[in-house]
Structures are given as C-alpha cells and as structure tokens.
C-alpha cells in the first residue's frame, strides 16, 4: 500500500468507530462541561496531547480551564470538573488523579475505550470511543486496524472538536468570538 491508501484506510477506520459513539454519553459529557465552575484536564502520552488541544479550545469558548500539572493550575473547588483522557482507564498516574479528585469532591469525566476500568468506576460520566488499547496488537485477518492506541487518540481529537462545535452552537459562539480569546502573545 502507498501512503494515500493507508490514509484512506485510517479515515475509514475512524468513520466506523465514530458511528459507535453513544450520543447519550456525549450529551452528558457536554452537560458536565457546561455546568463546571472550572475544568481540569489531563491525559498521558498521545491521549494527553489530544486533551491539551481540547483544553485550548475550551479556553477559546470562554471556559475556565487548566491542564493538571501546569504551574498556573488553581486549587479545586466544589463544582469543578476533572476530564481525563485514558484509552485503557488504567494509567497509574491518571487513576491517582481521579481518586484525588473524588476525594476532594470534584466530578470526574472520562474519555476512554474501557468503561469498566479503575477510572471508569470513579467517573461521574464516561464517553466511550472505540479503538484498540496500546497493548492489544492482535490483528484480524483482512481487517485494517492501526497499531496500539492510534485510532483512539485520533478519534479523541475529532470527537473533542465535535464537542467544541456542539458547544459553539449551544453557547451561540462563532470562530470570531472565540478568536478574541486566542493568545496574542505567541
């Protein structure tokens, strides 16, 4: 296969996975975002890259957001939300983060492939995105699938952008109104 064919197969895989997203889960996730006083976001590895991009767009929408671990993150308060992106729902540092949030009375939302996971059991809402966890590399004959967690991470980016579009509609925001919140010191 050439690069074009690989790219087309990746897009087909993501389309098939996107068709399995549960709208009820997504709506609950969106509502938690809307109701949060402050939103803390965290993920590890490539899931962490995707969730940082999501944090950036939430900021552009006018939400009060922080990436966990950044020096400017404030102390949690009642009414805050922690959003965790974890394909497996078992990443040790993220399980600890979720437990600390719960112990502090902060709601937890999880974006994952595994609802029945350590973080899933702590979460107030779970948005399941289909894919293959990074340590499951079994390939089915004649079925295209990307290695490790690639499909999940890519679908995270797309789904986070879909959530932003939904929030833009609900909040009556536009690219112009969002751009006014874009960093001007770059």
N, C-alpha and C positions, 0 to 999 in steps of 0.2 A: 504494500500500500504506500501511496505517497502522502505528503503532509495534508493535502486537500482532502483526501479520503479519510484520514484519521480525524481531521477536524469535523467533517460531516458526521462521522460516527459518534464523536463526542457529543455533538449537538443533538443527535437522535437519542442517545442515552439520556441526556439531561431532559429532553422533552418527555420521554417515557416516565422518568422519575417525577417530573413536575406534575404529571397527570395524577399522581398518587398522593399529592399534598391534601390534607384534610382541612377544608375551609372552616369548619367549626373550631379546630385547634388554632388556625391562623387568626380568626376573629377574636378569640380570647386573648391571644398574644398581643394583638393590636390594642385591645381594650386595656390590658395591663400597662402598656406603654403610655396610653393617653391619660391614665389615672395616676401615674407615678409622679411623685414630687421631684425626685432626682433618679436618674438611671445610671447604674454602674454596669459596665460591660467587660467581659473577659473571655478569652479562649486561649488555647495553646497551639503552637505550630501554625500551620496554614489556616486552620479554623480561627486562630487568633488574628491573622491578617484580615480575614473576611469580616470579623466582628469589629475590628478597628475602623474599617471603611464604613460599616453601618453606624458606628458611633458618630463618625464625622457627618454623615447625612442627617442623623437625628439632631445634631447640633445645628445644622443648617435650617432645620424645620423649627428651631426655637426651643427645643427641649433642653433641660439642664442635664448634661451627661458628663461622665468621667470614665476613662479606661482604668480599671483596677491596676494599682501599682504605679501609676503616674504620680509624681510628687504633688501635683495640684488637686488630687482627689480629696474631697471633703469626708468628714465623718458621716456615717449613715444615720438616718433618722427614720422614724415611723413614716410609712407611706412611700418609702423608696423602693426601688426595684433593682435586682441584680439579674442581668441577662447573661447566660453562659452558653457559649457555642462549643459543643463537645460531641464529636461523632459517636464515640463509644459511651459517653456518660460516665466514664470510669477514670479519667485522668486525675491522678492523685491530688495535684495542687488545686484542681477545679472542684473536686469533691470536698476538700477542706474549705475552700471559699464558700461553697453552697452551704455547708454546715455552719460556718461562721455567720453567714447572712441569716439563716433560720434562727440561730441562737440570739441574734440581735433584733429579731422581729421584722426582718426585711423580706419581702416577697422575692421568690426566685422563679425565673422563666428559663426554660432550657430549649435549645435548638439542637437536635440530636438525630441519630439513626436508631437509637435504643431507648425507648420509653422506659422499659423495665431495667433500670440501671441505678447505681448509687445516687447519682444526681437526680435522676428522674423521680426517685422516691422522696426526695426533699423538695421538689419543684411544685409551685402552685399552678403552673401551666407548662405544657410540653408541646413543642411543634416538631413533629417527626418529618424529617426529609429522607427519602430513600437513598440508599447508597451502600457501599461496602466498607466496613471498618478497615483501618490500615493494616491490621494483622491477618485479615481474611483474604488470601490471594488465590483462592480456588477459582478456577476459570471453567465455565461451562463451554462445552464444545459448540462451535458455531454461534456463540453469543459474544458480542463485543462488550467488554467492560474494562474500565480503566483500572490501573493498579492502586492498591492501598486506598486512601480516602479521597482521591481526586474528585470523583463525581459528587460526593457530599460537599466538599469545600466549594466547588464551582456552583453547585445548586444553592449553597448558602449565599454567595454573592448575588445571584439572580433573585432569590427569594427576599433577601434583605432589600434589594432595590424595588421589588414588587410591593413590599410593605411600605416603603417610603412613598411610592406612587399612591397607594391607598390612603395613607395619612395625609398626603398633599390634598387629595380630593376631600377628605373629611374635614380638614382644617382650613380649606379654601386657600391653600398656599400655591405659589407658582415658582417657576425657576427664578424669576426676577426677585420675588420676595425672599427666596432662600439665598440668592446670591448676595443680598445685603448683609447676610450673616457669615459669609465666606471670609476666610482670613485675608487680610490685606497686607500683612507682614509675612512675606514668604521668602 
